[in-house]
Amino acid sequence: MPTLLTDAARRDALAGLAGWREASGRNAIAKEFRFKDFAHAFAFMTRVAQVAEAMDHHPEWSNVYNRVAITLATHDAGGVTTKDIELAQAIDQAAAVP
């Protein structure tokens, strides 16, 4: 099982992740993405789903039209682990695809 990041390690990791923040009221990280329209948001979600499935690590997310809100935590570990940081990096790469 992955090990929880310390508070300092989580803050250091967040410093390298543009737009990601600590989720309110829990040990998790979050970010909201905005796209041109629903089709672009859905295409992004499809890319993320493929990466998440390959990593066997799945995000909590919601979608409203062109917005996708994502929260990451490793539930088995009870909070943020390196798996969440790695998935956040992959999500940012998926968001950069036109």
Number of C-alpha atoms within 10 A of each C-alpha: 7 13 14 19 18 11 11 9 14 20 14 11 15 17 12 11 15 11 12 19 17 17 15 9 6 11 19 20 21 19 19 15 15 16 17 11 12 16 12 18 20 18 16 22 19 13 16 22 17 12 17 16 11 10 12 10 17 21 20 10 14 12 16 12 14 15 18 19 15 19 20 25 25 21 13 10 13 14 18 25 23 17 19 21 21 13 19 24 15 16 20 18 13 17 19 9 10 9
